[in-house]
Amino acid sequence: MGAIIVVLDSANPNEQLLNAAKTYTTGTDTEVLLCRVVDRDQYQDEVLTNAEARKRGDSIEEIESKAEAEATEIGKEYFGDDVQYTPIGVIGTIPEDILDIAEEWDSTHIFATGKKRSPTGKMLFGDQAQKLVLDFDGPVTIITEPAG
């Protein structure tokens, strides 16, 4: 069985999402890829802000290393020794980079968090979770959380 991807779009993960992935993999040898995604646009804004202030910001490698460390801590906290996981830190976008990782790792399932939006909001602003469902060639589990 191939790896599954759990998309972590913040350092404060959705517990329901992690529990769903853990339940799905319990009793199997399925590897979980914990992908902590740092939004590319936010990173670029931070780089510009630091440049304007003549401050040194973190490099791409440093940010990705921190994101991977966050994924490692989340894995330890939620999975312990019960689930085999690989932490991944990436500066990128959802769904594009997640779909690339899924292809690279021959992933069979994606778990992600979606936001509750009105149909108009989805039409105007798009929806990352919806794009994953449409573009991934396999099952996608979406756990929704209220728009904040």
C-alpha positions as a Markdown table, in Angstrom:
| # | Residue | x | y | z |
|---|---|---|---|---|
| 1 | Met | 0.0 | 0.0 | 0.0 |
| 2 | Gly | 1.4 | 3.5 | -0.9 |
| 3 | Ala | 1.9 | 6.4 | 1.4 |
| 4 | Ile | -0.9 | 8.8 | 2.4 |
| 5 | Ile | -0.5 | 12.5 | 2.7 |
| 6 | Val | -1.8 | 14.5 | 5.7 |
| 7 | Val | -1.7 | 18.2 | 4.7 |
| 8 | Leu | -0.8 | 20.5 | 7.6 |
| 9 | Asp | -1.3 | 24.1 | 6.7 |
| 10 | Ser | -0.5 | 25.5 | 10.1 |
| 11 | Ala | 1.5 | 24.6 | 13.2 |
| 12 | Asn | -1.9 | 24.1 | 14.9 |
| 13 | Pro | -3.3 | 21.0 | 13.2 |
| 14 | Asn | -6.9 | 19.9 | 13.0 |
| 15 | Glu | -7.2 | 17.0 | 15.5 |
| 16 | Gln | -10.1 | 15.5 | 13.6 |
| 17 | Leu | -7.9 | 15.3 | 10.5 |
| 18 | Leu | -5.0 | 13.6 | 12.3 |
| 19 | Asn | -7.4 | 11.2 | 14.0 |
| 20 | Ala | -9.0 | 10.3 | 10.7 |
| 21 | Ala | -5.6 | 9.5 | 9.2 |
| 22 | Lys | -4.5 | 7.5 | 12.3 |
| 23 | Thr | -7.7 | 5.5 | 12.1 |
| 24 | Tyr | -7.2 | 4.9 | 8.4 |
| 25 | Thr | -3.7 | 3.6 | 8.8 |
| 26 | Thr | -4.0 | 1.7 | 12.1 |
| 27 | Gly | -3.2 | -2.0 | 11.6 |
| 28 | Thr | -1.6 | -1.4 | 8.2 |
| 29 | Asp | 2.0 | -0.7 | 7.0 |
| 30 | Thr | 0.8 | 2.5 | 5.3 |
| 31 | Glu | 3.3 | 5.3 | 5.7 |
| 32 | Val | 2.0 | 8.7 | 6.5 |
| 33 | Leu | 3.6 | 11.8 | 5.0 |
| 34 | Leu | 3.0 | 14.7 | 7.3 |
| 35 | Cys | 3.3 | 17.7 | 5.0 |
| 36 | Arg | 3.6 | 21.0 | 6.8 |
| 37 | Val | 3.1 | 23.6 | 4.0 |
| 38 | Val | 4.2 | 27.2 | 4.5 |
| 39 | Asp | 2.3 | 29.4 | 2.1 |
| 40 | Arg | 4.6 | 30.7 | -0.6 |
| 41 | Asp | 2.9 | 34.1 | -0.8 |
| 42 | Gln | 3.2 | 34.6 | 2.9 |
| 43 | Tyr | 6.9 | 33.7 | 2.8 |
| 44 | Gln | 7.5 | 36.1 | -0.1 |
| 45 | Asp | 5.7 | 38.9 | 1.7 |
| 46 | Glu | 7.9 | 38.2 | 4.8 |
| 47 | Val | 11.1 | 38.4 | 2.6 |
| 48 | Leu | 10.0 | 41.7 | 1.2 |
| 49 | Thr | 9.1 | 43.1 | 4.6 |
| 50 | Asn | 12.5 | 42.0 | 6.0 |
| 51 | Ala | 14.3 | 43.5 | 3.0 |
| 52 | Glu | 12.6 | 46.8 | 3.4 |
| 53 | Ala | 13.6 | 46.8 | 7.1 |
| 54 | Arg | 17.1 | 45.7 | 6.1 |
| 55 | Lys | 16.7 | 42.6 | 8.3 |
| 56 | Arg | 17.9 | 39.2 | 7.5 |
| 57 | Gly | 15.0 | 36.7 | 7.2 |
| 58 | Asp | 15.2 | 33.0 | 7.2 |
| 59 | Ser | 16.2 | 31.2 | 4.0 |
| 60 | Ile | 14.0 | 28.8 | 2.2 |
| 61 | Glu | 16.0 | 26.0 | 3.6 |
| 62 | Glu | 15.6 | 27.3 | 7.2 |
| 63 | Ile | 11.9 | 27.8 | 6.8 |
| 64 | Glu | 11.4 | 24.3 | 5.3 |
| 65 | Ser | 13.6 | 22.9 | 8.1 |
| 66 | Lys | 11.4 | 24.6 | 10.7 |
| 67 | Ala | 8.2 | 23.3 | 9.0 |
| 68 | Glu | 9.6 | 19.8 | 9.0 |
| 69 | Ala | 10.4 | 20.1 | 12.7 |
| 70 | Glu | 6.8 | 21.2 | 13.3 |
| 71 | Ala | 5.6 | 18.2 | 11.4 |
| 72 | Thr | 7.9 | 16.0 | 13.5 |
| 73 | Glu | 6.5 | 17.4 | 16.7 |
| 74 | Ile | 2.9 | 17.0 | 15.5 |
| 75 | Gly | 3.7 | 13.4 | 14.5 |
| 76 | Lys | 5.1 | 12.6 | 17.9 |
| 77 | Glu | 2.2 | 14.1 | 19.7 |
| 78 | Tyr | -0.6 | 12.6 | 17.6 |
| 79 | Phe | 0.9 | 9.3 | 16.3 |
| 80 | Gly | 3.6 | 8.4 | 18.8 |
| 81 | Asp | 4.9 | 4.9 | 17.9 |
| 82 | Asp | 1.5 | 3.8 | 16.6 |
| 83 | Val | 1.9 | 5.1 | 13.0 |
| 84 | Gln | 5.0 | 5.3 | 10.8 |
| 85 | Tyr | 5.3 | 8.8 | 9.5 |
| 86 | Thr | 7.7 | 11.0 | 7.5 |
| 87 | Pro | 7.7 | 14.7 | 8.2 |
| 88 | Ile | 8.0 | 17.0 | 5.2 |
| 89 | Gly | 8.4 | 20.8 | 5.3 |
| 90 | Val | 7.8 | 22.7 | 2.1 |
| 91 | Ile | 7.3 | 26.3 | 1.1 |
| 92 | Gly | 4.6 | 26.1 | -1.6 |
| 93 | Thr | 0.9 | 26.1 | -2.4 |
| 94 | Ile | -2.0 | 23.8 | -1.9 |
| 95 | Pro | -3.0 | 22.0 | -4.0 |
| 96 | Glu | -0.1 | 22.3 | -6.5 |
| 97 | Asp | 2.8 | 21.3 | -4.3 |
| 98 | Ile | 0.8 | 18.6 | -2.5 |
| 99 | Leu | -0.2 | 17.0 | -5.8 |
| 100 | Asp | 3.5 | 17.0 | -6.8 |
| 101 | Ile | 4.5 | 15.3 | -3.5 |
| 102 | Ala | 1.6 | 12.8 | -4.0 |
| 103 | Glu | 3.0 | 11.9 | -7.4 |
| 104 | Glu | 6.6 | 11.7 | -6.2 |
| 105 | Trp | 5.7 | 9.4 | -3.3 |
| 106 | Asp | 3.1 | 7.4 | -5.3 |
| 107 | Ser | 0.5 | 8.4 | -2.7 |
| 108 | Thr | -2.9 | 6.7 | -2.6 |
| 109 | His | -4.9 | 9.0 | -0.3 |
| 110 | Ile | -4.8 | 12.7 | 0.8 |
| 111 | Phe | -6.2 | 14.0 | 4.0 |
| 112 | Ala | -6.7 | 17.8 | 4.2 |
| 113 | Thr | -8.6 | 20.5 | 6.0 |
| 114 | Gly | -11.2 | 22.6 | 4.2 |
| 115 | Lys | -12.9 | 25.7 | 5.2 |
| 116 | Lys | -16.7 | 26.1 | 5.1 |
| 117 | Arg | -17.5 | 28.7 | 2.5 |
| 118 | Ser | -20.6 | 29.7 | 0.7 |
| 119 | Pro | -20.9 | 28.6 | -3.0 |
| 120 | Thr | -20.2 | 32.3 | -4.0 |
| 121 | Gly | -17.1 | 32.3 | -1.8 |
| 122 | Lys | -15.8 | 29.2 | -3.5 |
| 123 | Met | -16.5 | 30.5 | -6.9 |
| 124 | Leu | -14.8 | 33.9 | -6.3 |
| 125 | Phe | -11.9 | 32.7 | -4.2 |
| 126 | Gly | -11.5 | 29.1 | -5.1 |
| 127 | Asp | -11.1 | 26.3 | -2.6 |
| 128 | Gln | -7.9 | 24.4 | -2.1 |
| 129 | Ala | -9.6 | 21.3 | -0.8 |
| 130 | Gln | -12.0 | 21.3 | -3.8 |
| 131 | Lys | -9.0 | 21.5 | -6.2 |
| 132 | Leu | -7.4 | 18.5 | -4.4 |
| 133 | Val | -10.5 | 16.5 | -4.8 |
| 134 | Leu | -10.8 | 17.4 | -8.5 |
| 135 | Asp | -7.1 | 17.0 | -9.4 |
| 136 | Phe | -5.9 | 14.0 | -7.3 |
| 137 | Asp | -6.4 | 10.6 | -8.8 |
| 138 | Gly | -7.5 | 8.9 | -5.7 |
| 139 | Pro | -9.5 | 9.3 | -2.5 |
| 140 | Val | -9.3 | 12.6 | -0.7 |
| 141 | Thr | -10.7 | 13.0 | 2.9 |
| 142 | Ile | -11.6 | 16.6 | 3.8 |
| 143 | Ile | -12.3 | 17.6 | 7.3 |
| 144 | Thr | -14.0 | 21.0 | 7.3 |
| 145 | Glu | -13.6 | 23.8 | 9.8 |
| 146 | Pro | -15.6 | 27.0 | 10.1 |
| 147 | Ala | -14.3 | 30.0 | 8.1 |
| 148 | Gly | -12.5 | 32.2 | 10.4 |
